[in-house]
Amino acid sequence: MTKREIIIKDTHRGLWYEDGVLARILEAGRYILPAEQFAWSGRRKGPKVEVVVIDVRERDLTIKGQEILTRDKVAVRVSIIVQFRVTDPRAALHEVENYEERIYSDVQLAARRSLASQTLEEILTNRNRLSEDILRDVKEVAARYGVAVLRADVKDLAFPGNLQEIMNRVLAAERNSEAQLVEARTKADVQRIENAARAEGRRLEAEAATAAQRLAAETDAQTQQVRTDAEVRSLQAREAAAAAYTRHPALLRQLELETLRELARSANARIYVDFNGRGKTDFEASEPTIDAED
């Protein structure tokens, strides 16, 4: 009797069957399978053991070239890539005959349902919707047979030849329109910034001119105030001098004499004295009338 052994890697799991009945699920490790034993009559003494190994790593499955009609009857050829992994080895082998073929058909049907509900324009403007619809439809179904669908993305999307050319032109026109729109918006933004800068400059200039005018007005007012104060002080001084001369006439006489003395120093000065003052007092008659010519 020779014993057999089997090694399960971390990337796989094993299903242990005894006479065709699943007895347990094997994790990673080394297992000894019992040797086959027969009675003298030739009949098997113990159960027949069989181990089926299944891969539980994440894998890709590509659904190629599916030609499907859209809601507006346009034939679209689509290729889809699906990423999945086995999460329940028992369900993956027991619930469906071949889980990879089942994923293939489920994704294919989900793509047909999604594309048939959309127009060509909707597909072009939102390609993510197709991937989202497929993933939503397939994810729950696949979980029933022990498979987790991680992603379902549209890999390629092709149209009939003439339609492809038309779509290329439309896309080129859209890109050109978008570029022109961006350029127009940029110019408008630049113009708006320049206008704002000019307006701000004019505002600052107006504020500066107003401040200068106010400062000039204040300076003129201060200058006028100084002049007025000086004139007032001068008038006050004259008033005080006049009052002093009125109270003390001799001071006025002394001022006249000093003035005569200053005039006498000039050779060209002429002095006229009026000695014919009638009806005047002795003092007033003696006062000269002075006419000085230089």
Phi and psi restraints in degrees (value plus and minus 20) as a CYANA .aco file:
   2 THR   PHI    -128.4   -88.4
   2 THR   PSI     106.2   146.2
   3 LYS   PHI    -101.3   -61.3
   3 LYS   PSI     124.8   164.8
   4 ARG   PHI    -129.2   -89.2
   4 ARG   PSI     134.7   174.7
   5 GLU   PHI    -153.0  -113.0
   5 GLU   PSI     136.3   176.3
   6 ILE   PHI    -160.8  -120.8
   6 ILE   PSI     122.3   162.3
   7 ILE   PHI    -135.2   -95.2
   7 ILE   PSI     106.0   146.0
   8 ILE   PHI    -122.4   -82.4
   8 ILE   PSI     103.1   143.1
   9 LYS   PHI     -99.9   -59.9
   9 LYS   PSI     147.9   187.9
  10 ASP   PHI     -83.3   -43.3
  10 ASP   PSI     -44.8    -4.8
  11 THR   PHI    -104.8   -64.8
  11 THR   PSI     -21.1    18.9
  12 HIS   PHI    -154.6  -114.6
  12 HIS   PSI     146.6   186.6
  13 ARG   PHI    -153.1  -113.1
  13 ARG   PSI     137.1   177.1
  14 GLY   PHI    -140.9  -100.9
  14 GLY   PSI     123.5   163.5
  15 LEU   PHI    -128.6   -88.6
  15 LEU   PSI      98.9   138.9
  16 TRP   PHI    -113.9   -73.9
  16 TRP   PSI      96.4   136.4
  17 TYR   PHI    -130.8   -90.8
  17 TYR   PSI     117.4   157.4
  18 GLU   PHI    -140.7  -100.7
  18 GLU   PSI      93.4   133.4
  19 ASP   PHI      34.2    74.2
  19 ASP   PSI      20.9    60.9
  20 GLY   PHI      61.9   101.9
  20 GLY   PSI     -20.3    19.7
  21 VAL   PHI    -125.3   -85.3
  21 VAL   PSI     110.8   150.8
  22 LEU   PHI     -87.9   -47.9
  22 LEU   PSI     100.1   140.1
  23 ALA   PHI    -118.5   -78.5
  23 ALA   PSI     -59.3   -19.3
  24 ARG   PHI    -185.3  -145.3
  24 ARG   PSI     146.6   186.6
  25 ILE   PHI    -128.6   -88.6
  25 ILE   PSI     107.2   147.2
  26 LEU   PHI    -111.6   -71.6
  26 LEU   PSI     107.5   147.5
  27 GLU   PHI    -101.7   -61.7
  27 GLU   PSI    -195.6  -155.6
  28 ALA   PHI     -84.0   -44.0
  28 ALA   PSI     117.1   157.1
  29 GLY   PHI     134.7   174.7
  29 GLY   PSI    -193.5  -153.5
  30 ARG   PHI    -129.0   -89.0
  30 ARG   PSI     110.9   150.9
  31 TYR   PHI    -148.8  -108.8
  31 TYR   PSI     124.7   164.7
  32 ILE   PHI    -122.8   -82.8
  32 ILE   PSI     104.4   144.4
  33 LEU   PHI    -112.9   -72.9
  33 LEU   PSI     115.5   155.5
  34 PRO   PHI     -87.2   -47.2
  34 PRO   PSI     124.6   164.6
  35 ALA   PHI     -92.4   -52.4
  35 ALA   PSI     132.0   172.0
  36 GLU   PHI     -93.2   -53.2
  36 GLU   PSI     110.0   150.0
  37 GLN   PHI    -140.6  -100.6
  37 GLN   PSI     118.4   158.4
  38 PHE   PHI    -146.0  -106.0
  38 PHE   PSI     124.9   164.9
  39 ALA   PHI     -98.8   -58.8
  39 ALA   PSI     151.3   191.3
  40 TRP   PHI     -81.5   -41.5
  40 TRP   PSI     -43.1    -3.1
  41 SER   PHI     -99.5   -59.5
  41 SER   PSI     -25.9    14.1
  42 GLY   PHI      72.5   112.5
  42 GLY   PSI     -20.0    20.0
  43 ARG   PHI    -107.1   -67.1
  43 ARG   PSI     129.5   169.5
  44 ARG   PHI     -90.3   -50.3
  44 ARG   PSI     114.3   154.3
  45 LYS   PHI    -105.4   -65.4
  45 LYS   PSI     -59.9   -19.9
  46 GLY   PHI    -132.9   -92.9
  46 GLY   PSI     156.8   196.8
  47 PRO   PHI     -91.4   -51.4
  47 PRO   PSI     132.6   172.6
  48 LYS   PHI    -103.9   -63.9
  48 LYS   PSI     102.9   142.9
  49 VAL   PHI    -121.6   -81.6
  49 VAL   PSI     114.0   154.0
  50 GLU   PHI    -157.2  -117.2
  50 GLU   PSI     116.6   156.6
  51 VAL   PHI    -138.8   -98.8
  51 VAL   PSI     106.4   146.4
  52 VAL   PHI    -129.3   -89.3
  52 VAL   PSI     104.9   144.9
  53 VAL   PHI    -117.7   -77.7
  53 VAL   PSI     115.8   155.8
  54 ILE   PHI    -149.7  -109.7
  54 ILE   PSI     119.4   159.4
  55 ASP   PHI    -101.8   -61.8
  55 ASP   PSI     110.3   150.3
  56 VAL   PHI    -133.2   -93.2
  56 VAL   PSI      -5.1    34.9
  57 ARG   PHI     -98.4   -58.4
  57 ARG   PSI     141.0   181.0
  58 GLU   PHI     -92.1   -52.1
  58 GLU   PSI     113.1   153.1
  59 ARG   PHI    -154.7  -114.7
  59 ARG   PSI     143.8   183.8
  60 ASP   PHI    -129.7   -89.7
  60 ASP   PSI     126.8   166.8
  61 LEU   PHI    -156.1  -116.1
  61 LEU   PSI     104.8   144.8
  62 THR   PHI    -126.3   -86.3
  62 THR   PSI     105.5   145.5
  63 ILE   PHI    -121.0   -81.0
  63 ILE   PSI      89.8   129.8
  64 LYS   PHI    -119.2   -79.2
  64 LYS   PSI     127.5   167.5
  65 GLY   PHI      28.2    68.2
  65 GLY   PSI      30.1    70.1
  66 GLN   PHI    -107.5   -67.5
  66 GLN   PSI      96.1   136.1
  67 GLU   PHI    -111.2   -71.2
  67 GLU   PSI      99.6   139.6
  68 ILE   PHI    -152.9  -112.9
  68 ILE   PSI     124.1   164.1
  69 LEU   PHI    -108.4   -68.4
  69 LEU   PSI     114.9   154.9
  70 THR   PHI    -100.0   -60.0
  70 THR   PSI     159.0   199.0
  71 ARG   PHI     -84.2   -44.2
  71 ARG   PSI     -50.6   -10.6
  72 ASP   PHI    -115.7   -75.7
  72 ASP   PSI       3.4    43.4
  73 LYS   PHI      46.7    86.7
  73 LYS   PSI      17.5    57.5
  74 VAL   PHI    -125.2   -85.2
  74 VAL   PSI     108.5   148.5
  75 ALA   PHI     -97.4   -57.4
  75 ALA   PSI     104.1   144.1
  76 VAL   PHI    -143.0  -103.0
  76 VAL   PSI     113.3   153.3
  77 ARG   PHI    -123.7   -83.7
  77 ARG   PSI     102.8   142.8
  78 VAL   PHI    -147.0  -107.0
  78 VAL   PSI     122.6   162.6
  79 SER   PHI    -140.5  -100.5
  79 SER   PSI     115.3   155.3
  80 ILE   PHI    -146.9  -106.9
  80 ILE   PSI     118.8   158.8
  81 ILE   PHI    -132.5   -92.5
  81 ILE   PSI     110.5   150.5
  82 VAL   PHI    -137.7   -97.7
  82 VAL   PSI     114.3   154.3
  83 GLN   PHI    -130.7   -90.7
  83 GLN   PSI     109.2   149.2
  84 PHE   PHI    -169.2  -129.2
  84 PHE   PSI     148.8   188.8
  85 ARG   PHI    -173.2  -133.2
  85 ARG   PSI     131.2   171.2
  86 VAL   PHI    -101.7   -61.7
  86 VAL   PSI     103.9   143.9
  87 THR   PHI    -127.1   -87.1
  87 THR   PSI     -41.4    -1.4
  88 ASP   PHI    -153.2  -113.2
  88 ASP   PSI      73.6   113.6
  89 PRO   PHI     -77.4   -37.4
  89 PRO   PSI     -57.1   -17.1
  90 ARG   PHI     -83.3   -43.3
  90 ARG   PSI     -67.6   -27.6
  91 ALA   PHI     -86.6   -46.6
  91 ALA   PSI     -56.7   -16.7
  92 ALA   PHI     -81.8   -41.8
  92 ALA   PSI     -52.3   -12.3
  93 LEU   PHI    -115.7   -75.7
  93 LEU   PSI     -45.8    -5.8
  94 HIS   PHI    -117.4   -77.4
  94 HIS   PSI     -51.9   -11.9
  95 GLU   PHI    -101.5   -61.5
  95 GLU   PSI     -51.8   -11.8
  96 VAL   PHI    -152.2  -112.2
  96 VAL   PSI     138.6   178.6
  97 GLU   PHI     -90.0   -50.0
  97 GLU   PSI     -64.1   -24.1
  98 ASN   PHI    -164.6  -124.6
  98 ASN   PSI      89.0   129.0
  99 TYR   PHI     -87.1   -47.1
  99 TYR   PSI     -50.4   -10.4
 100 GLU   PHI     -89.0   -49.0
 100 GLU   PSI     -63.1   -23.1
 101 GLU   PHI     -85.1   -45.1
 101 GLU   PSI     -54.4   -14.4
 102 ARG   PHI     -88.1   -48.1
 102 ARG   PSI     -61.5   -21.5
 103 ILE   PHI     -80.1   -40.1
 103 ILE   PSI     -63.6   -23.6
 104 TYR   PHI     -77.2   -37.2
 104 TYR   PSI     -69.1   -29.1
 105 SER   PHI     -90.5   -50.5
 105 SER   PSI     -56.3   -16.3
 106 ASP   PHI     -84.7   -44.7
 106 ASP   PSI     -63.9   -23.9
 107 VAL   PHI     -85.6   -45.6
 107 VAL   PSI     -61.1   -21.1
 108 GLN   PHI     -80.1   -40.1
 108 GLN   PSI     -66.0   -26.0
 109 LEU   PHI     -86.7   -46.7
 109 LEU   PSI     -58.9   -18.9
 110 ALA   PHI     -84.6   -44.6
 110 ALA   PSI     -58.3   -18.3
 111 ALA   PHI     -85.0   -45.0
 111 ALA   PSI     -60.9   -20.9
 112 ARG   PHI     -83.4   -43.4
 112 ARG   PSI     -63.2   -23.2
 113 ARG   PHI     -83.5   -43.5
 113 ARG   PSI     -62.2   -22.2
 114 SER   PHI     -87.7   -47.7
 114 SER   PSI     -67.3   -27.3
 115 LEU   PHI     -86.3   -46.3
 115 LEU   PSI     -55.7   -15.7
 116 ALA   PHI     -88.0   -48.0
 116 ALA   PSI     -38.2     1.8
 117 SER   PHI    -115.6   -75.6
 117 SER   PSI     -20.3    19.7
 118 GLN   PHI    -141.8  -101.8
 118 GLN   PSI     131.9   171.9
 119 THR   PHI    -106.9   -66.9
 119 THR   PSI     147.6   187.6
 120 LEU   PHI     -81.0   -41.0
 120 LEU   PSI     -59.9   -19.9
 121 GLU   PHI     -83.7   -43.7
 121 GLU   PSI     -61.2   -21.2
 122 GLU   PHI     -84.1   -44.1
 122 GLU   PSI     -58.4   -18.4
 123 ILE   PHI     -85.4   -45.4
 123 ILE   PSI     -61.0   -21.0
 124 LEU   PHI     -90.5   -50.5
 124 LEU   PSI     -56.5   -16.5
 125 THR   PHI    -100.5   -60.5
 125 THR   PSI     -41.1    -1.1
 126 ASN   PHI    -166.7  -126.7
 126 ASN   PSI      59.9    99.9
 127 ARG   PHI     -90.2   -50.2
 127 ARG   PSI     -43.8    -3.8
 128 ASN   PHI     -85.8   -45.8
 128 ASN   PSI     -45.9    -5.9
 129 ARG   PHI     -81.5   -41.5
 129 ARG   PSI     -59.0   -19.0
 130 LEU   PHI     -81.5   -41.5
 130 LEU   PSI     -65.6   -25.6
 131 SER   PHI     -83.2   -43.2
 131 SER   PSI     -61.6   -21.6
 132 GLU   PHI     -85.7   -45.7
 132 GLU   PSI     -61.1   -21.1
 133 ASP   PHI     -83.2   -43.2
 133 ASP   PSI     -64.4   -24.4
 134 ILE   PHI     -82.7   -42.7
 134 ILE   PSI     -66.6   -26.6
 135 LEU   PHI     -83.2   -43.2
 135 LEU   PSI     -62.0   -22.0
 136 ARG   PHI     -84.2   -44.2
 136 ARG   PSI     -61.5   -21.5
 137 ASP   PHI     -92.5   -52.5
 137 ASP   PSI     -58.0   -18.0
 138 VAL   PHI    -105.4   -65.4
 138 VAL   PSI     -51.1   -11.1
 139 LYS   PHI     -78.6   -38.6
 139 LYS   PSI     -68.0   -28.0
 140 GLU   PHI     -89.3   -49.3
 140 GLU   PSI     -59.6   -19.6
 141 VAL   PHI     -85.0   -45.0
 141 VAL   PSI     -64.7   -24.7
 142 ALA   PHI     -85.3   -45.3
 142 ALA   PSI     -51.0   -11.0
 143 ALA   PHI     -82.9   -42.9
 143 ALA   PSI     -45.3    -5.3
 144 ARG   PHI     -88.5   -48.5
 144 ARG   PSI     -48.4    -8.4
 145 TYR   PHI    -131.0   -91.0
 145 TYR   PSI      13.5    53.5
 146 GLY   PHI      57.0    97.0
 146 GLY   PSI       1.1    41.1
 147 VAL   PHI    -141.2  -101.2
 147 VAL   PSI     113.4   153.4
 148 ALA   PHI    -121.9   -81.9
 148 ALA   PSI      96.3   136.3
 149 VAL   PHI    -107.5   -67.5
 149 VAL   PSI      96.4   136.4
 150 LEU   PHI    -108.4   -68.4
 150 LEU   PSI     -61.8   -21.8
 151 ARG   PHI    -166.3  -126.3
 151 ARG   PSI     132.5   172.5
 152 ALA   PHI    -164.6  -124.6
 152 ALA   PSI      75.5   115.5
 153 ASP   PHI    -131.5   -91.5
 153 ASP   PSI     124.3   164.3
 154 VAL   PHI     -94.5   -54.5
 154 VAL   PSI      97.9   137.9
 155 LYS   PHI    -107.1   -67.1
 155 LYS   PSI     -66.9   -26.9
 156 ASP   PHI    -157.2  -117.2
 156 ASP   PSI     127.8   167.8
 157 LEU   PHI    -159.2  -119.2
 157 LEU   PSI      91.4   131.4
 158 ALA   PHI    -140.3  -100.3
 158 ALA   PSI     131.8   171.8
 159 PHE   PHI    -143.2  -103.2
 159 PHE   PSI     146.9   186.9
 160 PRO   PHI     -77.5   -37.5
 160 PRO   PSI     134.7   174.7
 161 GLY   PHI     -72.3   -32.3
 161 GLY   PSI     -74.2   -34.2
 162 ASN   PHI     -85.1   -45.1
 162 ASN   PSI     -56.9   -16.9
 163 LEU   PHI     -88.2   -48.2
 163 LEU   PSI     -55.8   -15.8
 164 GLN   PHI     -82.3   -42.3
 164 GLN   PSI     -62.9   -22.9
 165 GLU   PHI     -83.4   -43.4
 165 GLU   PSI     -62.8   -22.8
 166 ILE   PHI     -82.7   -42.7
 166 ILE   PSI     -63.8   -23.8
 167 MET   PHI     -85.0   -45.0
 167 MET   PSI     -56.9   -16.9
 168 ASN   PHI     -81.6   -41.6
 168 ASN   PSI     -61.3   -21.3
 169 ARG   PHI     -84.9   -44.9
 169 ARG   PSI     -62.2   -22.2
 170 VAL   PHI     -82.4   -42.4
 170 VAL   PSI     -64.6   -24.6
 171 LEU   PHI     -83.8   -43.8
 171 LEU   PSI     -60.4   -20.4
 172 ALA   PHI     -83.0   -43.0
 172 ALA   PSI     -61.5   -21.5
 173 ALA   PHI     -84.5   -44.5
 173 ALA   PSI     -60.4   -20.4
 174 GLU   PHI     -84.1   -44.1
 174 GLU   PSI     -62.4   -22.4
 175 ARG   PHI     -84.0   -44.0
 175 ARG   PSI     -60.2   -20.2
 176 ASN   PHI     -84.0   -44.0
 176 ASN   PSI     -62.3   -22.3
 177 SER   PHI     -83.3   -43.3
 177 SER   PSI     -62.2   -22.2
 178 GLU   PHI     -83.1   -43.1
 178 GLU   PSI     -60.9   -20.9
 179 ALA   PHI     -83.3   -43.3
 179 ALA   PSI     -62.7   -22.7
 180 GLN   PHI     -84.6   -44.6
 180 GLN   PSI     -59.4   -19.4
 181 LEU   PHI     -83.5   -43.5
 181 LEU   PSI     -63.5   -23.5
 182 VAL   PHI     -82.3   -42.3
 182 VAL   PSI     -62.6   -22.6
 183 GLU   PHI     -83.3   -43.3
 183 GLU   PSI     -62.8   -22.8
 184 ALA   PHI     -84.2   -44.2
 184 ALA   PSI     -61.7   -21.7
 185 ARG   PHI     -83.9   -43.9
 185 ARG   PSI     -59.2   -19.2
 186 THR   PHI     -83.6   -43.6
 186 THR   PSI     -64.6   -24.6
 187 LYS   PHI     -82.4   -42.4
 187 LYS   PSI     -62.3   -22.3
 188 ALA   PHI     -82.7   -42.7
 188 ALA   PSI     -61.2   -21.2
 189 ASP   PHI     -83.7   -43.7
 189 ASP   PSI     -63.5   -23.5
 190 VAL   PHI     -82.5   -42.5
 190 VAL   PSI     -64.2   -24.2
 191 GLN   PHI     -82.2   -42.2
 191 GLN   PSI     -62.2   -22.2
 192 ARG   PHI     -83.2   -43.2
 192 ARG   PSI     -61.0   -21.0
 193 ILE   PHI     -85.7   -45.7
 193 ILE   PSI     -62.5   -22.5
 194 GLU   PHI     -83.8   -43.8
 194 GLU   PSI     -63.4   -23.4
 195 ASN   PHI     -81.0   -41.0
 195 ASN   PSI     -62.6   -22.6
 196 ALA   PHI     -82.8   -42.8
 196 ALA   PSI     -60.8   -20.8
 197 ALA   PHI     -85.1   -45.1
 197 ALA   PSI     -62.5   -22.5
 198 ARG   PHI     -84.0   -44.0
 198 ARG   PSI     -63.7   -23.7
 199 ALA   PHI     -81.4   -41.4
 199 ALA   PSI     -61.2   -21.2
 200 GLU   PHI     -84.4   -44.4
 200 GLU   PSI     -59.4   -19.4
 201 GLY   PHI     -83.0   -43.0
 201 GLY   PSI     -64.1   -24.1
 202 ARG   PHI     -83.8   -43.8
 202 ARG   PSI     -59.1   -19.1
 203 ARG   PHI     -83.3   -43.3
 203 ARG   PSI     -64.1   -24.1
 204 LEU   PHI     -84.9   -44.9
 204 LEU   PSI     -60.2   -20.2
 205 GLU   PHI     -82.7   -42.7
 205 GLU   PSI     -63.5   -23.5
 206 ALA   PHI     -81.9   -41.9
 206 ALA   PSI     -62.6   -22.6
 207 GLU   PHI     -83.8   -43.8
 207 GLU   PSI     -60.5   -20.5
 208 ALA   PHI     -85.1   -45.1
 208 ALA   PSI     -62.7   -22.7
 209 ALA   PHI     -83.4   -43.4
 209 ALA   PSI     -62.4   -22.4
 210 THR   PHI     -82.6   -42.6
 210 THR   PSI     -62.5   -22.5
 211 ALA   PHI     -84.5   -44.5
 211 ALA   PSI     -60.1   -20.1
 212 ALA   PHI     -85.1   -45.1
 212 ALA   PSI     -63.8   -23.8
 213 GLN   PHI     -82.0   -42.0
 213 GLN   PSI     -62.8   -22.8
 214 ARG   PHI     -82.7   -42.7
 214 ARG   PSI     -62.1   -22.1
 215 LEU   PHI     -85.3   -45.3
 215 LEU   PSI     -61.6   -21.6
 216 ALA   PHI     -83.3   -43.3
 216 ALA   PSI     -62.6   -22.6
 217 ALA   PHI     -82.2   -42.2
 217 ALA   PSI     -63.3   -23.3
 218 GLU   PHI     -82.8   -42.8
 218 GLU   PSI     -60.3   -20.3
 219 THR   PHI     -84.7   -44.7
 219 THR   PSI     -64.8   -24.8
 220 ASP   PHI     -80.9   -40.9
 220 ASP   PSI     -62.2   -22.2
 221 ALA   PHI     -82.5   -42.5
 221 ALA   PSI     -61.8   -21.8
 222 GLN   PHI     -85.2   -45.2
 222 GLN   PSI     -61.3   -21.3
 223 THR   PHI     -82.8   -42.8
 223 THR   PSI     -65.4   -25.4
 224 GLN   PHI     -81.8   -41.8
 224 GLN   PSI     -58.3   -18.3
 225 GLN   PHI     -83.3   -43.3
 225 GLN   PSI     -60.6   -20.6
 226 VAL   PHI     -84.1   -44.1
 226 VAL   PSI     -64.2   -24.2
 227 ARG   PHI     -82.1   -42.1
 227 ARG   PSI     -66.0   -26.0
 228 THR   PHI     -79.4   -39.4
 228 THR   PSI     -65.0   -25.0
 229 ASP   PHI     -80.8   -40.8
 229 ASP   PSI     -58.8   -18.8
 230 ALA   PHI     -87.2   -47.2
 230 ALA   PSI     -63.5   -23.5
 231 GLU   PHI     -82.8   -42.8
 231 GLU   PSI     -61.6   -21.6
 232 VAL   PHI     -81.2   -41.2
 232 VAL   PSI     -64.0   -24.0
 233 ARG   PHI     -84.6   -44.6
 233 ARG   PSI     -57.8   -17.8
 234 SER   PHI     -84.5   -44.5
 234 SER   PSI     -65.0   -25.0
 235 LEU   PHI     -82.5   -42.5
 235 LEU   PSI     -60.7   -20.7
 236 GLN   PHI     -82.1   -42.1
 236 GLN   PSI     -58.4   -18.4
 237 ALA   PHI     -87.0   -47.0
 237 ALA   PSI     -61.5   -21.5
 238 ARG   PHI     -84.2   -44.2
 238 ARG   PSI     -62.0   -22.0
 239 GLU   PHI     -81.7   -41.7
 239 GLU   PSI     -60.8   -20.8
 240 ALA   PHI     -85.6   -45.6
 240 ALA   PSI     -60.1   -20.1
 241 ALA   PHI     -85.5   -45.5
 241 ALA   PSI     -62.6   -22.6
 242 ALA   PHI     -81.4   -41.4
 242 ALA   PSI     -61.7   -21.7
 243 ALA   PHI     -82.4   -42.4
 243 ALA   PSI     -59.3   -19.3
 244 ALA   PHI     -86.4   -46.4
 244 ALA   PSI     -61.6   -21.6
 245 TYR   PHI     -85.6   -45.6
 245 TYR   PSI     -54.2   -14.2
 246 THR   PHI     -87.4   -47.4
 246 THR   PSI     -63.0   -23.0
 247 ARG   PHI     -92.1   -52.1
 247 ARG   PSI     -50.4   -10.4
 248 HIS   PHI    -150.1  -110.1
 248 HIS   PSI      64.5   104.5
 249 PRO   PHI     -78.2   -38.2
 249 PRO   PSI     -49.6    -9.6
 250 ALA   PHI     -79.1   -39.1
 250 ALA   PSI     -52.2   -12.2
 251 LEU   PHI     -83.8   -43.8
 251 LEU   PSI     -60.8   -20.8
 252 LEU   PHI     -84.2   -44.2
 252 LEU   PSI     -61.5   -21.5
 253 ARG   PHI     -81.9   -41.9
 253 ARG   PSI     -61.1   -21.1
 254 GLN   PHI     -82.1   -42.1
 254 GLN   PSI     -58.3   -18.3
 255 LEU   PHI     -84.5   -44.5
 255 LEU   PSI     -58.0   -18.0
 256 GLU   PHI     -85.6   -45.6
 256 GLU   PSI     -63.1   -23.1
 257 LEU   PHI     -83.2   -43.2
 257 LEU   PSI     -61.8   -21.8
 258 GLU   PHI     -83.5   -43.5
 258 GLU   PSI     -57.7   -17.7
 259 THR   PHI     -84.9   -44.9
 259 THR   PSI     -62.8   -22.8
 260 LEU   PHI     -81.3   -41.3
 260 LEU   PSI     -61.3   -21.3
 261 ARG   PHI     -81.8   -41.8
 261 ARG   PSI     -59.5   -19.5
 262 GLU   PHI     -87.4   -47.4
 262 GLU   PSI     -58.2   -18.2
 263 LEU   PHI     -88.6   -48.6
 263 LEU   PSI     -55.2   -15.2
 264 ALA   PHI     -83.3   -43.3
 264 ALA   PSI     -40.7    -0.7
 265 ARG   PHI     -93.4   -53.4
 265 ARG   PSI     -37.8     2.2
 266 SER   PHI    -115.1   -75.1
 266 SER   PSI     109.7   149.7
 267 ALA   PHI     -90.3   -50.3
 267 ALA   PSI     -44.8    -4.8
 268 ASN   PHI    -112.0   -72.0
 268 ASN   PSI     -23.5    16.5
 269 ALA   PHI     -94.6   -54.6
 269 ALA   PSI     120.6   160.6
 270 ARG   PHI    -140.9  -100.9
 270 ARG   PSI     114.2   154.2
 271 ILE   PHI    -140.7  -100.7
 271 ILE   PSI     107.3   147.3
 272 TYR   PHI    -131.0   -91.0
 272 TYR   PSI     106.5   146.5
 273 VAL   PHI    -135.2   -95.2
 273 VAL   PSI     108.0   148.0
 274 ASP   PHI    -116.2   -76.2
 274 ASP   PSI      88.1   128.1
 275 PHE   PHI    -117.2   -77.2
 275 PHE   PSI     -18.6    21.4
 276 ASN   PHI    -122.8   -82.8
 276 ASN   PSI      20.4    60.4
 277 GLY   PHI     -99.1   -59.1
 277 GLY   PSI      80.6   120.6
 278 ARG   PHI    -107.7   -67.7
 278 ARG   PSI     131.8   171.8
 279 GLY   PHI      48.5    88.5
 279 GLY   PSI      -2.0    38.0
 280 LYS   PHI    -130.8   -90.8
 280 LYS   PSI     142.6   182.6
 281 THR   PHI     -90.9   -50.9
 281 THR   PSI     150.5   190.5
 282 ASP   PHI     -80.3   -40.3
 282 ASP   PSI     -58.9   -18.9
 283 PHE   PHI     -91.2   -51.2
 283 PHE   PSI     -64.7   -24.7
 284 GLU   PHI     -86.5   -46.5
 284 GLU   PSI     -55.0   -15.0
 285 ALA   PHI     -88.1   -48.1
 285 ALA   PSI     -47.9    -7.9
 286 SER   PHI    -103.2   -63.2
 286 SER   PSI     -27.8    12.2
 287 GLU   PHI     -95.4   -55.4
 287 GLU   PSI     106.6   146.6
 288 PRO   PHI     -98.9   -58.9
 288 PRO   PSI     132.6   172.6
 289 THR   PHI    -117.1   -77.1
 289 THR   PSI     104.5   144.5
 290 ILE   PHI    -127.8   -87.8
 290 ILE   PSI     104.8   144.8
 291 ASP   PHI    -145.8  -105.8
 291 ASP   PSI      89.1   129.1
 292 ALA   PHI    -124.9   -84.9
 292 ALA   PSI     108.2   148.2
 293 GLU   PHI    -138.3   -98.3
 293 GLU   PSI     110.2   150.2
